Structure formats: C-alpha cells, structure tokens
Amino acid sequence: DAAERPAPAPKLDTTELVDSVEEALRYVRSLDGSSLDRVLRRALARHGLPAFVDDLVPHLMHRIGDQWTANEITIAHEHLASAAVLAVLFDTMRGLPDAPSSRRLLVATPAGEHHAVGAALAATAAALDGWTVVYLGADVPSADIVSAAAATQARAVLLSAVHTDNPDQMLKDLRTVRTEVPASIPVVIGGAAARKVGRRLSDAGLIVCDSFAEMRDALSRHGLAA
C-alpha cells in the first residue's frame, strides 16, 4: 500500500537501465512471464549484478507497487514479476563463488511478511560481498529464525520487512529474535515496514537500514568484525 512506500522510486543513472525497466514492465502488464525472464536475464548480463540488485530491480518493483496502488495492475501481475525476479536472483546466487563457511549470513522475512524480493536482493548483495548466505525465504516465525541462526552458526542475521498488517506483532517477533540471538550476532533489518517503526526497532537493538548500501556497511562493520 502507498503508506508502505513513502519514498519515490530511485532515480536510474542511465537510459539503458530505464529502457530495461520499461521493457520489463510491458511484459509484466501482459503477464508474459517467459519474455519477462528473458528481459531480466539480458539486463543482468548487460548492466552487471551490482546495478541489477541496487538499481534495476528496486526501481522495477517500486513501479509495479505504484501501478498496483493505482489499480492499473492486479496482484497477479505483482506475483508474476516477483517470481521472475526471484528465479533470476536465485540462479545468480547459485553461480557465485563459494565464500568462507565461517561468514554465514542468515536471511529471511519475519512471520506475516510474504514479500520475498527485498530479502533476496539483500541476500544477493551480501553474497557479492563474500558472505555465505543461508536463505530461509518469507514468513518465518521468530523461533525458527533463532534456531536456524544457532544451527548454521550464522555470524549475522538479515531480515526484510516491506509490509505488515500488524506492526505491534511484528515488533514483538523482531524483539524476540534480537533477545534470543546472542548479542554478539548483529540483527540487521531493512524494508518499508521496518523503517516505519525504525526507532522502536533500534531501541530493541536491531540495526535498521534505509538502503542496500547501509545494509552492506552494517554487515561489514558489525558482522565481519564479530
């Protein structure tokens, strides 16, 4: 919903990136998943993974969210776009070189959060920085995040919260994660819903990030130094 997207879509630096987003949007609107997949993979090859993760996909998903809010597209269009983006990101992560096993990063969205693209983008960005990513996906209960962090000996936990219908429950769940994960392990979170209650999350000991750049810096400072 519009309240969960307070900022305008990020400005793209090049005409080529804008053209790639517009081409992808055309196939989203026509529900042509095969063509959308080809456009995304071609854009990834043309622009490189950092631009794909930091610029192209966030801009595309923001535009899709705005069009859904304006009733120009349906949830079916958003789901098709998300599935296509996730497929490309997961294929890309599998193709990245293995990182040292001691640098494990657990990535998930908290219970009730079904939007997985932000978490997958963050996971891919972290993998580019040399983390071994353990990706749990969307809608993971707090107890399972805590147990998975222990089981995988994660050096950091990275969460994404884009939308929530129950901010108080989300805060409760995230406080549980922060309380039960050892204090030496940073719990980093991003996304519109997290930023909306950022002060309360920060007061609870989570590291709230406004961008992928902030997230990567937080992981570097707090996670790799642990």
C-alpha positions in Angstrom: 0.0 0.0 0.0 1.1 3.6 -0.6 1.9 4.1 3.1 4.5 1.4 2.9 6.3 3.2 0.1 7.0 6.7 1.4 9.9 7.4 -0.9 9.8 7.9 -4.7 11.3 5.3 -7.0 15.1 5.6 -7.0 16.4 7.5 -10.0 18.2 5.4 -12.6 21.5 6.7 -13.8 21.4 5.6 -17.5 19.0 5.5 -20.3 19.8 1.8 -20.8 18.6 1.0 -17.3 15.4 3.0 -17.8 14.8 1.2 -21.1 15.3 -2.2 -19.4 12.8 -1.3 -16.7 10.2 -0.1 -19.2 10.6 -3.3 -21.3 10.2 -5.4 -18.2 7.1 -3.5 -17.2 5.5 -4.1 -20.6 5.8 -7.9 -20.1 4.6 -7.7 -16.6 1.4 -5.9 -17.8 0.9 -8.5 -20.4 1.5 -11.3 -17.9 4.2 -12.7 -20.3 6.5 -14.5 -17.8 8.8 -16.1 -20.4 9.6 -12.8 -22.1 10.0 -11.1 -18.7 12.5 -13.7 -17.7 14.5 -13.1 -20.9 14.5 -9.3 -20.4 15.7 -9.6 -16.8 18.5 -12.0 -17.7 19.5 -9.9 -20.6 19.5 -6.8 -18.3 21.6 -8.6 -15.8 24.2 -9.6 -18.4 24.2 -6.0 -19.9 24.3 -3.9 -16.7 26.1 -6.3 -14.3 24.9 -7.7 -11.0 25.5 -4.7 -8.7 23.4 -2.4 -10.9 20.7 -5.1 -11.3 20.5 -5.5 -7.5 21.0 -1.9 -6.4 19.1 -0.1 -9.1 17.1 -2.0 -11.7 15.1 -4.5 -9.6 14.2 -2.0 -6.8 13.1 0.5 -9.4 11.0 -2.1 -11.2 9.3 -3.4 -8.1 8.6 0.1 -6.9 7.0 1.0 -10.2 4.9 -2.2 -10.0 3.8 -1.3 -6.5 2.8 2.2 -7.6 0.8 0.7 -10.5 -0.9 -1.8 -8.2 -1.8 1.0 -5.8 -3.3 3.0 -8.7 -5.4 -0.1 -9.8 -3.5 -0.2 -13.1 -2.4 -3.8 -12.5 -3.5 -6.7 -10.2 -1.9 -8.8 -7.6 -1.4 -11.4 -10.3 1.0 -9.1 -12.1 2.9 -8.4 -8.9 3.2 -12.1 -8.2 4.4 -12.9 -11.7 7.0 -10.2 -11.5 8.2 -11.3 -8.1 8.5 -14.9 -9.2 10.5 -13.9 -12.3 12.9 -11.7 -10.3 13.4 -14.4 -7.6 14.2 -17.0 -10.2 16.9 -14.8 -11.7 18.3 -13.9 -8.3 18.4 -17.5 -7.0 20.1 -18.7 -10.2 22.6 -15.9 -9.9 23.4 -16.6 -6.2 24.0 -20.3 -7.0 26.5 -19.2 -9.6 28.6 -17.0 -7.3 31.9 -18.4 -6.0 31.7 -20.1 -2.6 32.7 -17.9 0.3 34.4 -19.0 3.5 32.0 -21.1 5.5 32.7 -19.0 8.7 31.0 -16.0 7.1 27.4 -17.3 7.2 24.6 -14.9 6.9 21.0 -16.0 7.7 18.4 -14.2 5.6 14.6 -14.3 6.0 11.5 -12.2 6.3 9.6 -12.3 9.6 6.3 -14.0 10.2 3.5 -12.5 8.2 5.8 -10.9 5.6 5.2 -12.6 2.3 7.2 -10.2 0.1 10.5 -12.0 -0.6 12.1 -9.9 -3.2 13.7 -7.5 -0.8 15.2 -10.3 1.2 16.5 -12.0 -1.9 18.0 -8.7 -3.2 19.7 -8.2 0.2 21.0 -11.8 0.2 22.4 -11.4 -3.3 24.1 -8.1 -2.4 25.6 -9.8 0.7 26.8 -12.7 -1.4 28.6 -10.3 -3.6 30.5 -9.1 -0.5 31.6 -12.6 0.3 29.0 -13.9 2.7 27.8 -17.5 2.6 24.1 -16.9 2.5 21.5 -19.2 4.2 18.3 -18.0 2.7 15.1 -19.1 4.6 12.6 -17.2 2.4 9.4 -15.5 3.5 7.1 -15.7 6.5 9.5 -17.3 9.0 8.4 -17.4 12.7 10.8 -15.8 15.1 11.5 -19.1 16.9 12.6 -20.7 13.7 14.9 -17.7 12.8 16.5 -18.0 16.2 17.0 -21.8 15.9 18.3 -21.5 12.4 20.8 -18.9 13.4 22.2 -21.2 16.0 22.1 -24.3 13.8 24.0 -22.6 11.0 26.4 -20.7 13.3 25.4 -17.6 11.5 27.7 -14.5 12.0 24.8 -12.2 11.3 21.0 -12.2 10.7 19.5 -10.1 7.9 15.7 -9.6 7.7 13.4 -7.7 5.4 10.0 -6.3 6.3 8.2 -4.5 3.4 4.6 -4.6 4.6 2.8 -5.6 7.7 -0.9 -5.5 8.7 0.1 -5.8 12.4 3.1 -3.6 13.3 2.8 -4.5 17.0 3.1 -8.2 16.4 6.0 -7.6 14.0 7.8 -5.6 16.7 7.1 -8.4 19.2 8.5 -11.0 16.9 11.6 -9.0 16.0 12.3 -8.2 19.6 12.2 -11.9 20.3 14.7 -12.5 17.6 17.0 -9.8 19.0 16.6 -11.1 22.5 17.2 -14.8 21.8 20.0 -14.4 19.2 23.3 -13.9 21.0 24.2 -10.2 21.4 27.5 -10.7 19.5 25.5 -11.5 16.4 24.1 -8.4 14.6 20.4 -8.5 13.5 20.1 -6.2 10.5 16.7 -5.2 9.0 15.5 -3.2 6.1 12.3 -2.5 4.2 9.5 0.0 4.3 7.7 -1.6 7.2 10.9 -1.8 9.3 11.7 1.9 8.5 8.2 2.9 9.6 8.9 1.7 13.1 12.7 2.2 12.9 13.2 3.9 16.2 11.5 1.2 18.2 13.5 -1.5 16.4 16.7 0.4 17.0 15.8 0.8 20.7 15.3 -3.0 20.8 18.9 -3.5 19.5 18.2 -4.2 15.8 20.2 -2.3 13.1 17.7 -0.6 10.8 19.0 0.2 7.3 17.5 2.6 4.7 19.3 1.1 1.7 21.4 -1.8 0.5 24.5 0.4 0.8 23.7 0.9 4.5 23.0 -2.8 4.9 26.3 -3.8 3.4 28.1 -1.3 5.5 26.4 -2.6 8.7 27.2 -6.2 7.9 30.8 -5.2 7.2 31.2 -3.3 10.4 29.3 -5.4 12.8 29.2 -8.9 11.2 32.7 -9.4 9.8 34.3 -7.8 12.9 32.5 -10.2 15.2 
